Every structure is written in structure tokens, then in C-alpha cells.
Amino acid sequence: MLVVNVMLALFFVGALAYTDDIVLLTPTPSAMRRMLQLCDDYAHEHSIIFNAKKSKCLVAAPRKRHS
């Protein structure tokens, strides 16, 4: 079992949604793969189609400091 835990201030945030848009937030690439699999499973069960052409991926990582 994979636990996805993204905190924003004091709140757990895993997915943000507004009308027909969704943002998935995960701390690791493997957690993102799991979250995408969950979305795919849900879509299949409920006859929902996601448009991959309109999808984007953004990776944010801390900058490495030069010593």
C-alpha cells in the first residue's frame, strides 16, 4: 500500500479540482504513477475519458546549492 502525503501548510492536499480540471500533487514520481493509475481505474469504472493531449507535467525540486 502506497501512502501519498503532500502537505500545504497544515492541510493534506492530494488533488485539486475545479469543474473539469484536476491537479495531482505527489511527493515522488512513484506516488504520481500510483495516483495516475487510481485516476485511470476510476475513469474506466465511470466511463470518463481524460484528454492526454491537454495534460501537462511539472516537476518542482529544490535547487542544489553550490559550495
mmCIF file as Biopython writes it, N, C-alpha, C and O atoms, coordinates in Angstrom:
data_model
#
loop_
_atom_site.group_PDB
_atom_site.id
_atom_site.type_symbol
_atom_site.label_atom_id
_atom_site.label_alt_id
_atom_site.label_comp_id
_atom_site.label_asym_id
_atom_site.label_entity_id
_atom_site.label_seq_id
_atom_site.pdbx_PDB_ins_code
_atom_site.Cartn_x
_atom_site.Cartn_y
_atom_site.Cartn_z
_atom_site.occupancy
_atom_site.B_iso_or_equiv
_atom_site.auth_seq_id
_atom_site.auth_asym_id
_atom_site.pdbx_PDB_model_num
ATOM 1   N N  . MET A ? 1  ? 0.844   -1.181 0.000   1.0 0.0 1  A 1 
ATOM 2   C CA . MET A ? 1  ? 0.000   0.000  0.000   1.0 0.0 1  A 1 
ATOM 3   C C  . MET A ? 1  ? 0.886   1.240  0.000   1.0 0.0 1  A 1 
ATOM 4   O O  . MET A ? 1  ? 1.801   1.365  0.814   1.0 0.0 1  A 1 
ATOM 5   N N  . LEU A ? 2  ? 0.606   2.143  -0.912  1.0 0.0 2  A 1 
ATOM 6   C CA . LEU A ? 2  ? 1.374   3.372  -1.026  1.0 0.0 2  A 1 
ATOM 7   C C  . LEU A ? 2  ? 0.583   4.512  -0.405  1.0 0.0 2  A 1 
ATOM 8   O O  . LEU A ? 2  ? -0.591  4.699  -0.725  1.0 0.0 2  A 1 
ATOM 9   N N  . VAL A ? 3  ? 1.200   5.259  0.461   1.0 0.0 3  A 1 
ATOM 10  C CA . VAL A ? 3  ? 0.541   6.404  1.074   1.0 0.0 3  A 1 
ATOM 11  C C  . VAL A ? 3  ? 1.086   7.661  0.425   1.0 0.0 3  A 1 
ATOM 12  O O  . VAL A ? 3  ? 2.294   7.898  0.434   1.0 0.0 3  A 1 
ATOM 13  N N  . VAL A ? 4  ? 0.200   8.463  -0.137  1.0 0.0 4  A 1 
ATOM 14  C CA . VAL A ? 4  ? 0.583   9.725  -0.760  1.0 0.0 4  A 1 
ATOM 15  C C  . VAL A ? 4  ? 0.313   10.817 0.258   1.0 0.0 4  A 1 
ATOM 16  O O  . VAL A ? 4  ? -0.809  10.950 0.746   1.0 0.0 4  A 1 
ATOM 17  N N  . ASN A ? 5  ? 1.328   11.594 0.579   1.0 0.0 5  A 1 
ATOM 18  C CA . ASN A ? 5  ? 1.180   12.602 1.613   1.0 0.0 5  A 1 
ATOM 19  C C  . ASN A ? 5  ? 1.827   13.906 1.155   1.0 0.0 5  A 1 
ATOM 20  O O  . ASN A ? 5  ? 3.049   14.046 1.204   1.0 0.0 5  A 1 
ATOM 21  N N  . VAL A ? 6  ? 1.023   14.843 0.720   1.0 0.0 6  A 1 
ATOM 22  C CA . VAL A ? 6  ? 1.504   16.167 0.343   1.0 0.0 6  A 1 
ATOM 23  C C  . VAL A ? 6  ? 0.824   17.158 1.285   1.0 0.0 6  A 1 
ATOM 24  O O  . VAL A ? 6  ? -0.403  17.199 1.379   1.0 0.0 6  A 1 
ATOM 25  N N  . MET A ? 7  ? 1.626   17.946 1.971   1.0 0.0 7  A 1 
ATOM 26  C CA . MET A ? 7  ? 1.069   18.903 2.928   1.0 0.0 7  A 1 
ATOM 27  C C  . MET A ? 7  ? 1.242   20.328 2.398   1.0 0.0 7  A 1 
ATOM 28  O O  . MET A ? 7  ? 2.302   20.690 1.888   1.0 0.0 7  A 1 
ATOM 29  N N  . LEU A ? 8  ? 0.193   21.116 2.528   1.0 0.0 8  A 1 
ATOM 30  C CA . LEU A ? 8  ? 0.219   22.532 2.183   1.0 0.0 8  A 1 
ATOM 31  C C  . LEU A ? 8  ? -0.194  23.260 3.446   1.0 0.0 8  A 1 
ATOM 32  O O  . LEU A ? 8  ? -1.360  23.220 3.841   1.0 0.0 8  A 1 
ATOM 33  N N  . ALA A ? 9  ? 0.761   23.926 4.081   1.0 0.0 9  A 1 
ATOM 34  C CA . ALA A ? 9  ? 0.564   24.494 5.412   1.0 0.0 9  A 1 
ATOM 35  C C  . ALA A ? 9  ? 0.219   23.331 6.346   1.0 0.0 9  A 1 
ATOM 36  O O  . ALA A ? 9  ? 1.044   22.435 6.527   1.0 0.0 9  A 1 
ATOM 37  N N  . LEU A ? 10 ? -0.957  23.321 6.933   1.0 0.0 10 A 1 
ATOM 38  C CA . LEU A ? 10 ? -1.344  22.240 7.846   1.0 0.0 10 A 1 
ATOM 39  C C  . LEU A ? 10 ? -2.345  21.284 7.220   1.0 0.0 10 A 1 
ATOM 40  O O  . LEU A ? 10 ? -2.934  20.465 7.926   1.0 0.0 10 A 1 
ATOM 41  N N  . PHE A ? 11 ? -2.554  21.369 5.903   1.0 0.0 11 A 1 
ATOM 42  C CA . PHE A ? 11 ? -3.593  20.589 5.248   1.0 0.0 11 A 1 
ATOM 43  C C  . PHE A ? 11 ? -3.008  19.566 4.278   1.0 0.0 11 A 1 
ATOM 44  O O  . PHE A ? 11 ? -2.053  19.850 3.554   1.0 0.0 11 A 1 
ATOM 45  N N  . PHE A ? 12 ? -3.602  18.363 4.277   1.0 0.0 12 A 1 
ATOM 46  C CA . PHE A ? 12 ? -3.240  17.352 3.290   1.0 0.0 12 A 1 
ATOM 47  C C  . PHE A ? 12 ? -3.841  17.753 1.951   1.0 0.0 12 A 1 
ATOM 48  O O  . PHE A ? 12 ? -5.019  18.100 1.873   1.0 0.0 12 A 1 
ATOM 49  N N  . VAL A ? 13 ? -3.035  17.705 0.902   1.0 0.0 13 A 1 
ATOM 50  C CA . VAL A ? 13 ? -3.514  18.012 -0.448  1.0 0.0 13 A 1 
ATOM 51  C C  . VAL A ? 13 ? -3.003  16.906 -1.364  1.0 0.0 13 A 1 
ATOM 52  O O  . VAL A ? 13 ? -1.795  16.700 -1.476  1.0 0.0 13 A 1 
ATOM 53  N N  . GLY A ? 14 ? -3.905  16.205 -2.012  1.0 0.0 14 A 1 
ATOM 54  C CA . GLY A ? 14 ? -3.504  15.171 -2.958  1.0 0.0 14 A 1 
ATOM 55  C C  . GLY A ? 14 ? -3.999  15.494 -4.350  1.0 0.0 14 A 1 
ATOM 56  O O  . GLY A ? 14 ? -3.365  15.147 -5.346  1.0 0.0 14 A 1 
ATOM 57  N N  . ALA A ? 15 ? -5.153  16.169 -4.410  1.0 0.0 15 A 1 
ATOM 58  C CA . ALA A ? 15 ? -5.725  16.534 -5.704  1.0 0.0 15 A 1 
ATOM 59  C C  . ALA A ? 15 ? -6.538  17.809 -5.534  1.0 0.0 15 A 1 
ATOM 60  O O  . ALA A ? 15 ? -7.283  17.969 -4.567  1.0 0.0 15 A 1 
ATOM 61  N N  . LEU A ? 16 ? -6.380  18.706 -6.490  1.0 0.0 16 A 1 
ATOM 62  C CA . LEU A ? 16 ? -7.170  19.938 -6.545  1.0 0.0 16 A 1 
ATOM 63  C C  . LEU A ? 16 ? -8.035  19.850 -7.789  1.0 0.0 16 A 1 
ATOM 64  O O  . LEU A ? 16 ? -7.539  19.497 -8.859  1.0 0.0 16 A 1 
ATOM 65  N N  . ALA A ? 17 ? -9.304  20.158 -7.671  1.0 0.0 17 A 1 
ATOM 66  C CA . ALA A ? 17 ? -10.197 20.047 -8.825  1.0 0.0 17 A 1 
ATOM 67  C C  . ALA A ? 17 ? -11.099 21.267 -8.916  1.0 0.0 17 A 1 
ATOM 68  O O  . ALA A ? 17 ? -11.517 21.834 -7.906  1.0 0.0 17 A 1 
ATOM 69  N N  . TYR A ? 18 ? -11.387 21.653 -10.152 1.0 0.0 18 A 1 
ATOM 70  C CA . TYR A ? 18 ? -12.316 22.744 -10.425 1.0 0.0 18 A 1 
ATOM 71  C C  . TYR A ? 18 ? -12.982 22.449 -11.761 1.0 0.0 18 A 1 
ATOM 72  O O  . TYR A ? 18 ? -12.296 22.314 -12.774 1.0 0.0 18 A 1 
ATOM 73  N N  . THR A ? 19 ? -14.274 22.349 -11.778 1.0 0.0 19 A 1 
ATOM 74  C CA . THR A ? 19 ? -15.079 21.957 -12.937 1.0 0.0 19 A 1 
ATOM 75  C C  . THR A ? 19 ? -14.477 20.719 -13.614 1.0 0.0 19 A 1 
ATOM 76  O O  . THR A ? 19 ? -14.527 19.631 -13.041 1.0 0.0 19 A 1 
ATOM 77  N N  . ASP A ? 20 ? -13.919 20.855 -14.798 1.0 0.0 20 A 1 
ATOM 78  C CA . ASP A ? 20 ? -13.385 19.683 -15.490 1.0 0.0 20 A 1 
ATOM 79  C C  . ASP A ? 20 ? -11.857 19.631 -15.470 1.0 0.0 20 A 1 
ATOM 80  O O  . ASP A ? 20 ? -11.254 18.945 -16.296 1.0 0.0 20 A 1 
ATOM 81  N N  . ASP A ? 21 ? -11.232 20.339 -14.546 1.0 0.0 21 A 1 
ATOM 82  C CA . ASP A ? 21 ? -9.766  20.329 -14.417 1.0 0.0 21 A 1 
ATOM 83  C C  . ASP A ? 21 ? -9.374  19.656 -13.109 1.0 0.0 21 A 1 
ATOM 84  O O  . ASP A ? 21 ? -10.092 19.739 -12.113 1.0 0.0 21 A 1 
ATOM 85  N N  . ILE A ? 22 ? -8.233  18.992 -13.126 1.0 0.0 22 A 1 
ATOM 86  C CA . ILE A ? 22 ? -7.713  18.354 -11.915 1.0 0.0 22 A 1 
ATOM 87  C C  . ILE A ? 22 ? -6.199  18.532 -11.873 1.0 0.0 22 A 1 
ATOM 88  O O  . ILE A ? 22 ? -5.524  18.452 -12.899 1.0 0.0 22 A 1 
ATOM 89  N N  . VAL A ? 23 ? -5.680  18.773 -10.683 1.0 0.0 23 A 1 
ATOM 90  C CA . VAL A ? 23 ? -4.244  18.877 -10.450 1.0 0.0 23 A 1 
ATOM 91  C C  . VAL A ? 23 ? -3.889  17.803 -9.432  1.0 0.0 23 A 1 
ATOM 92  O O  . VAL A ? 23 ? -4.474  17.745 -8.351  1.0 0.0 23 A 1 
ATOM 93  N N  . LEU A ? 24 ? -2.939  16.960 -9.779  1.0 0.0 24 A 1 
ATOM 94  C CA . LEU A ? 24 ? -2.471  15.920 -8.869  1.0 0.0 24 A 1 
ATOM 95  C C  . LEU A ? 24 ? -1.140  16.350 -8.276  1.0 0.0 24 A 1 
ATOM 96  O O  . LEU A ? 24 ? -0.245  16.777 -9.005  1.0 0.0 24 A 1 
ATOM 97  N N  . LEU A ? 25 ? -1.004  16.243 -6.963  1.0 0.0 25 A 1 
ATOM 98  C CA . LEU A ? 25 ? 0.220   16.625 -6.273  1.0 0.0 25 A 1 
ATOM 99  C C  . LEU A ? 25 ? 0.759   15.424 -5.527  1.0 0.0 25 A 1 
ATOM 100 O O  . LEU A ? 25 ? 0.050   14.810 -4.730  1.0 0.0 25 A 1 
ATOM 101 N N  . THR A ? 26 ? 2.010   15.088 -5.783  1.0 0.0 26 A 1 
ATOM 102 C CA . THR A ? 26 ? 2.636   13.962 -5.092  1.0 0.0 26 A 1 
ATOM 103 C C  . THR A ? 26 ? 4.084   14.310 -4.749  1.0 0.0 26 A 1 
ATOM 104 O O  . THR A ? 26 ? 4.700   15.147 -5.409  1.0 0.0 26 A 1 
ATOM 105 N N  . PRO A ? 27 ? 4.617   13.669 -3.724  1.0 0.0 27 A 1 
ATOM 106 C CA . PRO A ? 27 ? 5.998   13.971 -3.327  1.0 0.0 27 A 1 
ATOM 107 C C  . PRO A ? 27 ? 7.054   13.222 -4.127  1.0 0.0 27 A 1 
ATOM 108 O O  . PRO A ? 27 ? 8.226   13.598 -4.084  1.0 0.0 27 A 1 
ATOM 109 N N  . THR A ? 28 ? 6.672   12.161 -4.865  1.0 0.0 28 A 1 
ATOM 110 C CA . THR A ? 28 ? 7.651   11.358 -5.596  1.0 0.0 28 A 1 
ATOM 111 C C  . THR A ? 28 ? 7.078   10.921 -6.942  1.0 0.0 28 A 1 
ATOM 112 O O  . THR A ? 28 ? 5.860   10.895 -7.116  1.0 0.0 28 A 1 
ATOM 113 N N  . PRO A ? 29 ? 7.944   10.579 -7.893  1.0 0.0 29 A 1 
ATOM 114 C CA . PRO A ? 29 ? 7.457   10.062 -9.179  1.0 0.0 29 A 1 
ATOM 115 C C  . PRO A ? 29 ? 6.638   8.773  -9.022  1.0 0.0 29 A 1 
ATOM 116 O O  . PRO A ? 29 ? 5.644   8.589  -9.725  1.0 0.0 29 A 1 
ATOM 117 N N  . SER A ? 30 ? 7.038   7.893  -8.121  1.0 0.0 30 A 1 
ATOM 118 C CA . SER A ? 30 ? 6.282   6.648  -7.941  1.0 0.0 30 A 1 
ATOM 119 C C  . SER A ? 30 ? 4.898   6.923  -7.369  1.0 0.0 30 A 1 
ATOM 120 O O  . SER A ? 30 ? 3.941   6.233  -7.719  1.0 0.0 30 A 1 
ATOM 121 N N  . ALA A ? 31 ? 4.775   7.905  -6.508  1.0 0.0 31 A 1 
ATOM 122 C CA . ALA A ? 31 ? 3.466   8.286  -5.980  1.0 0.0 31 A 1 
ATOM 123 C C  . ALA A ? 31 ? 2.599   8.876  -7.092  1.0 0.0 31 A 1 
ATOM 124 O O  . ALA A ? 31 ? 1.387   8.665  -7.107  1.0 0.0 31 A 1 
ATOM 125 N N  . MET A ? 32 ? 3.211   9.613  -8.023  1.0 0.0 32 A 1 
ATOM 126 C CA . MET A ? 32 ? 2.456   10.165 -9.157  1.0 0.0 32 A 1 
ATOM 127 C C  . MET A ? 32 ? 1.956   9.041  -10.051 1.0 0.0 32 A 1 
ATOM 128 O O  . MET A ? 32 ? 0.811   9.071  -10.502 1.0 0.0 32 A 1 
ATOM 129 N N  . ARG A ? 33 ? 2.803   8.049  -10.312 1.0 0.0 33 A 1 
ATOM 130 C CA . ARG A ? 33 ? 2.360   6.909  -11.118 1.0 0.0 33 A 1 
ATOM 131 C C  . ARG A ? 33 ? 1.174   6.213  -10.468 1.0 0.0 33 A 1 
ATOM 132 O O  . ARG A ? 33 ? 0.232   5.821  -11.157 1.0 0.0 33 A 1 
ATOM 133 N N  . ARG A ? 34 ? 1.209   6.056  -9.149  1.0 0.0 34 A 1 
ATOM 134 C CA . ARG A ? 34 ? 0.101   5.426  -8.422  1.0 0.0 34 A 1 
ATOM 135 C C  . ARG A ? 34 ? -1.154  6.286  -8.506  1.0 0.0 34 A 1 
ATOM 136 O O  . ARG A ? 34 ? -2.245  5.762  -8.729  1.0 0.0 34 A 1 
ATOM 137 N N  . MET A ? 35 ? -1.017  7.585  -8.334  1.0 0.0 35 A 1 
ATOM 138 C CA . MET A ? 35 ? -2.165  8.493  -8.408  1.0 0.0 35 A 1 
ATOM 139 C C  . MET A ? 35 ? -2.779  8.458  -9.810  1.0 0.0 35 A 1 
ATOM 140 O O  . MET A ? 35 ? -4.002  8.446  -9.947  1.0 0.0 35 A 1 
ATOM 141 N N  . LEU A ? 36 ? -1.945  8.443  -10.844 1.0 0.0 36 A 1 
ATOM 142 C CA . LEU A ? 36 ? -2.452  8.360  -12.210 1.0 0.0 36 A 1 
ATOM 143 C C  . LEU A ? 36 ? -3.165  7.034  -12.459 1.0 0.0 36 A 1 
ATOM 144 O O  . LEU A ? 36 ? -4.167  6.994  -13.172 1.0 0.0 36 A 1 
ATOM 145 N N  . GLN A ? 37 ? -2.653  5.948  -11.876 1.0 0.0 37 A 1 
ATOM 146 C CA . GLN A ? 37 ? -3.312  4.646  -12.012 1.0 0.0 37 A 1 
ATOM 147 C C  . GLN A ? 37 ? -4.680  4.670  -11.336 1.0 0.0 37 A 1 
ATOM 148 O O  . GLN A ? 37 ? -5.645  4.119  -11.866 1.0 0.0 37 A 1 
ATOM 149 N N  . LEU A ? 38 ? -4.766  5.300  -10.178 1.0 0.0 38 A 1 
ATOM 150 C CA . LEU A ? 38 ? -6.059  5.423  -9.494  1.0 0.0 38 A 1 
ATOM 151 C C  . LEU A ? 38 ? -7.050  6.212  -10.345 1.0 0.0 38 A 1 
ATOM 152 O O  . LEU A ? 38 ? -8.220  5.844  -10.441 1.0 0.0 38 A 1 
ATOM 153 N N  . CYS A ? 39 ? -6.583  7.290  -10.959 1.0 0.0 39 A 1 
ATOM 154 C CA . CYS A ? 39 ? -7.453  8.090  -11.842 1.0 0.0 39 A 1 
ATOM 155 C C  . CYS A ? 39 ? -7.891  7.272  -13.045 1.0 0.0 39 A 1 
ATOM 156 O O  . CYS A ? 39 ? -9.049  7.339  -13.456 1.0 0.0 39 A 1 
ATOM 157 N N  . ASP A ? 40 ? -6.974  6.503  -13.607 1.0 0.0 40 A 1 
ATOM 158 C CA . ASP A ? 40 ? -7.301  5.665  -14.760 1.0 0.0 40 A 1 
ATOM 159 C C  . ASP A ? 40 ? -8.339  4.605  -14.384 1.0 0.0 40 A 1 
ATOM 160 O O  . ASP A ? 40 ? -9.288  4.365  -15.131 1.0 0.0 40 A 1 
ATOM 161 N N  . ASP A ? 41 ? -8.155  3.979  -13.236 1.0 0.0 41 A 1 
ATOM 162 C CA . ASP A ? 41 ? -9.122  2.980  -12.769 1.0 0.0 41 A 1 
ATOM 163 C C  . ASP A ? 41 ? -10.502 3.606  -12.563 1.0 0.0 41 A 1 
ATOM 164 O O  . ASP A ? 41 ? -11.515 3.039  -12.972 1.0 0.0 41 A 1 
ATOM 165 N N  . TYR A ? 42 ? -10.533 4.769  -11.929 1.0 0.0 42 A 1 
ATOM 166 C CA . TYR A ? 42 ? -11.799 5.472  -11.686 1.0 0.0 42 A 1 
ATOM 167 C C  . TYR A ? 42 ? -12.469 5.835  -13.008 1.0 0.0 42 A 1 
ATOM 168 O O  . TYR A ? 42 ? -13.674 5.646  -13.172 1.0 0.0 42 A 1 
ATOM 169 N N  . ALA A ? 43 ? -11.690 6.354  -13.940 1.0 0.0 43 A 1 
ATOM 170 C CA . ALA A ? 43 ? -12.233 6.746  -15.244 1.0 0.0 43 A 1 
ATOM 171 C C  . ALA A ? 43 ? -12.832 5.543  -15.962 1.0 0.0 43 A 1 
ATOM 172 O O  . ALA A ? 43 ? -13.904 5.636  -16.559 1.0 0.0 43 A 1 
ATOM 173 N N  . HIS A ? 44 ? -12.137 4.423  -15.900 1.0 0.0 44 A 1 
ATOM 174 C CA . HIS A ? 44 ? -12.632 3.204  -16.558 1.0 0.0 44 A 1 
ATOM 175 C C  . HIS A ? 44 ? -13.960 2.750  -15.935 1.0 0.0 44 A 1 
ATOM 176 O O  . HIS A ? 44 ? -14.888 2.377  -16.653 1.0 0.0 44 A 1 
ATOM 177 N N  . GLU A ? 45 ? -14.047 2.783  -14.619 1.0 0.0 45 A 1 
ATOM 178 C CA . GLU A ? 45 ? -15.256 2.351  -13.914 1.0 0.0 45 A 1 
ATOM 179 C C  . GLU A ? 45 ? -16.447 3.269  -14.173 1.0 0.0 45 A 1 
ATOM 180 O O  . GLU A ? 45 ? -17.593 2.820  -14.142 1.0 0.0 45 A 1 
ATOM 181 N N  . HIS A ? 46 ? -16.182 4.561  -14.430 1.0 0.0 46 A 1 
ATOM 182 C CA . HIS A ? 46 ? -17.254 5.545  -14.560 1.0 0.0 46 A 1 
ATOM 183 C C  . HIS A ? 46 ? -17.387 6.122  -15.971 1.0 0.0 46 A 1 
ATOM 184 O O  . HIS A ? 46 ? -18.041 7.146  -16.165 1.0 0.0 46 A 1 
ATOM 185 N N  . SER A ? 47 ? -16.772 5.470  -16.945 1.0 0.0 47 A 1 
ATOM 186 C CA . SER A ? 47 ? -16.851 5.878  -18.357 1.0 0.0 47 A 1 
ATOM 187 C C  . SER A ? 47 ? -16.438 7.335  -18.569 1.0 0.0 47 A 1 
ATOM 188 O O  . SER A ? 47 ? -17.120 8.102  -19.250 1.0 0.0 47 A 1 
ATOM 189 N N  . ILE A ? 48 ? -15.308 7.691  -17.971 1.0 0.0 48 A 1 
ATOM 190 C CA . ILE A ? 48 ? -14.753 9.039  -18.117 1.0 0.0 48 A 1 
ATOM 191 C C  . ILE A ? 48 ? -13.540 8.943  -19.035 1.0 0.0 48 A 1 
ATOM 192 O O  . ILE A ? 48 ? -12.764 7.992  -18.947 1.0 0.0 48 A 1 
ATOM 193 N N  . ILE A ? 49 ? -13.380 9.917  -19.906 1.0 0.0 49 A 1 
ATOM 194 C CA . ILE A ? 49 ? -12.232 9.953  -20.809 1.0 0.0 49 A 1 
ATOM 195 C C  . ILE A ? 49 ? -11.386 11.179 -20.482 1.0 0.0 49 A 1 
ATOM 196 O O  . ILE A ? 49 ? -11.875 12.308 -20.507 1.0 0.0 49 A 1 
ATOM 197 N N  . PHE A ? 50 ? -10.107 10.944 -20.175 1.0 0.0 50 A 1 
ATOM 198 C CA . PHE A ? 50 ? -9.174  12.041 -19.959 1.0 0.0 50 A 1 
ATOM 199 C C  . PHE A ? 50 ? -8.481  12.354 -21.271 1.0 0.0 50 A 1 
ATOM 200 O O  . PHE A ? 50 ? -8.131  11.442 -22.020 1.0 0.0 50 A 1 
ATOM 201 N N  . ASN A ? 51 ? -8.279  13.624 -21.559 1.0 0.0 51 A 1 
ATOM 202 C CA . ASN A ? 51 ? -7.625  14.049 -22.794 1.0 0.0 51 A 1 
ATOM 203 C C  . ASN A ? 51 ? -6.128  14.233 -22.522 1.0 0.0 51 A 1 
ATOM 204 O O  . ASN A ? 51 ? -5.714  15.253 -21.970 1.0 0.0 51 A 1 
ATOM 205 N N  . ALA A ? 52 ? -5.333  13.255 -22.905 1.0 0.0 52 A 1 
ATOM 206 C CA . ALA A ? 52 ? -3.895  13.303 -22.661 1.0 0.0 52 A 1 
ATOM 207 C C  . ALA A ? 52 ? -3.218  14.458 -23.400 1.0 0.0 52 A 1 
ATOM 208 O O  . ALA A ? 52 ? -2.185  14.953 -22.950 1.0 0.0 52 A 1 
ATOM 209 N N  . LYS A ? 53 ? -3.789  14.894 -24.533 1.0 0.0 53 A 1 
ATOM 210 C CA . LYS A ? 53 ? -3.193  15.997 -25.297 1.0 0.0 53 A 1 
ATOM 211 C C  . LYS A ? 53 ? -3.253  17.315 -24.532 1.0 0.0 53 A 1 
ATOM 212 O O  . LYS A ? 53 ? -2.453  18.214 -24.792 1.0 0.0 53 A 1 
ATOM 213 N N  . LYS A ? 54 ? -4.189  17.442 -23.594 1.0 0.0 54 A 1 
ATOM 214 C CA . LYS A ? 54 ? -4.323  18.663 -22.814 1.0 0.0 54 A 1 
ATOM 215 C C  . LYS A ? 54 ? -3.633  18.557 -21.457 1.0 0.0 54 A 1 
ATOM 216 O O  . LYS A ? 54 ? -3.729  19.470 -20.637 1.0 0.0 54 A 1 
ATOM 217 N N  . SER A ? 55 ? -2.944  17.451 -21.220 1.0 0.0 55 A 1 
ATOM 218 C CA . SER A ? 55 ? -2.300  17.217 -19.929 1.0 0.0 55 A 1 
ATOM 219 C C  . SER A ? 55 ? -0.888  17.779 -19.913 1.0 0.0 55 A 1 
ATOM 220 O O  . SER A ? 55 ? -0.216  17.827 -20.943 1.0 0.0 55 A 1 
ATOM 221 N N  . LYS A ? 56 ? -0.454  18.196 -18.754 1.0 0.0 56 A 1 
ATOM 222 C CA . LYS A ? 56 ? 0.895   18.740 -18.562 1.0 0.0 56 A 1 
ATOM 223 C C  . LYS A ? 56 ? 1.491   18.137 -17.298 1.0 0.0 56 A 1 
ATOM 224 O O  . LYS A ? 56 ? 0.768   17.682 -16.412 1.0 0.0 56 A 1 
ATOM 225 N N  . CYS A ? 57 ? 2.804   18.140 -17.227 1.0 0.0 57 A 1 
ATOM 226 C CA . CYS A ? 57 ? 3.521   17.657 -16.051 1.0 0.0 57 A 1 
ATOM 227 C C  . CYS A ? 57 ? 4.540   18.719 -15.641 1.0 0.0 57 A 1 
ATOM 228 O O  . CYS A ? 57 ? 5.279   19.242 -16.476 1.0 0.0 57 A 1 
ATOM 229 N N  . LEU A ? 58 ? 4.569   19.024 -14.370 1.0 0.0 58 A 1 
ATOM 230 C CA . LEU A ? 58 ? 5.525   19.988 -13.836 1.0 0.0 58 A 1 
ATOM 231 C C  . LEU A ? 58 ? 6.225   19.341 -12.660 1.0 0.0 58 A 1 
ATOM 232 O O  . LEU A ? 58 ? 5.576   18.851 -11.735 1.0 0.0 58 A 1 
ATOM 233 N N  . VAL A ? 59 ? 7.541   19.338 -12.691 1.0 0.0 59 A 1 
ATOM 234 C CA . VAL A ? 59 ? 8.331   18.787 -11.592 1.0 0.0 59 A 1 
ATOM 235 C C  . VAL A ? 59 ? 9.017   19.952 -10.898 1.0 0.0 59 A 1 
ATOM 236 O O  . VAL A ? 59 ? 9.725   20.738 -11.527 1.0 0.0 59 A 1 
ATOM 237 N N  . ALA A ? 60 ? 8.797   20.050 -9.599  1.0 0.0 60 A 1 
ATOM 238 C CA . ALA A ? 60 ? 9.442   21.097 -8.795  1.0 0.0 60 A 1 
ATOM 239 C C  . ALA A ? 60 ? 10.349  20.417 -7.786  1.0 0.0 60 A 1 
ATOM 240 O O  . ALA A ? 60 ? 9.897   19.584 -7.001  1.0 0.0 60 A 1 
ATOM 241 N N  . ALA A ? 61 ? 11.608  20.765 -7.803  1.0 0.0 61 A 1 
ATOM 242 C CA . ALA A ? 61 ? 12.573  20.173 -6.877  1.0 0.0 61 A 1 
ATOM 243 C C  . ALA A ? 61 ? 13.424  21.285 -6.297  1.0 0.0 61 A 1 
ATOM 244 O O  . ALA A ? 61 ? 13.610  22.325 -6.927  1.0 0.0 61 A 1 
ATOM 245 N N  . PRO A ? 62 ? 13.938  21.070 -5.108  1.0 0.0 62 A 1 
ATOM 246 C CA . PRO A ? 62 ? 14.805  22.102 -4.505  1.0 0.0 62 A 1 
ATOM 247 C C  . PRO A ? 62 ? 16.066  22.299 -5.342  1.0 0.0 62 A 1 
ATOM 248 O O  . PRO A ? 62 ? 16.594  21.358 -5.935  1.0 0.0 62 A 1 
ATOM 249 N N  . ARG A ? 63 ? 16.521  23.515 -5.374  1.0 0.0 63 A 1 
ATOM 250 C CA . ARG A ? 63 ? 17.772  23.809 -6.078  1.0 0.0 63 A 1 
ATOM 251 C C  . ARG A ? 63 ? 18.948  23.272 -5.300  1.0 0.0 63 A 1 
ATOM 252 O O  . ARG A ? 63 ? 18.953  23.277 -4.069  1.0 0.0 63 A 1 
ATOM 253 N N  . LYS A ? 64 ? 19.956  22.804 -6.037  1.0 0.0 64 A 1 
ATOM 254 C CA . LYS A ? 64 ? 21.178  22.344 -5.384  1.0 0.0 64 A 1 
ATOM 255 C C  . LYS A ? 64 ? 22.033  23.575 -5.101  1.0 0.0 64 A 1 
ATOM 256 O O  . LYS A ? 64 ? 22.228  24.428 -5.967  1.0 0.0 64 A 1 
ATOM 257 N N  . ARG A ? 65 ? 22.532  23.646 -3.888  1.0 0.0 65 A 1 
ATOM 258 C CA . ARG A ? 65 ? 23.389  24.774 -3.522  1.0 0.0 65 A 1 
ATOM 259 C C  . ARG A ? 65 ? 24.822  24.494 -3.894  1.0 0.0 65 A 1 
ATOM 260 O O  . ARG A ? 65 ? 25.318  23.384 -3.703  1.0 0.0 65 A 1 
ATOM 261 N N  . HIS A ? 66 ? 25.488  25.497 -4.425  1.0 0.0 66 A 1 
ATOM 262 C CA . HIS A ? 66 ? 26.914  25.360 -4.740  1.0 0.0 66 A 1 
ATOM 263 C C  . HIS A ? 66 ? 27.714  25.714 -3.509  1.0 0.0 66 A 1 
ATOM 264 O O  . HIS A ? 66 ? 27.438  26.717 -2.851  1.0 0.0 66 A 1 
ATOM 265 N N  . SER A ? 67 ? 28.716  24.888 -3.189  1.0 0.0 67 A 1 
ATOM 266 C CA . SER A ? 67 ? 29.532  25.198 -2.014  1.0 0.0 67 A 1 
ATOM 267 C C  . SER A ? 67 ? 30.800  25.908 -2.381  1.0 0.0 67 A 1 
ATOM 268 O O  . SER A ? 67 ? 31.598  26.240 -1.505  1.0 0.0 67 A 1 
#
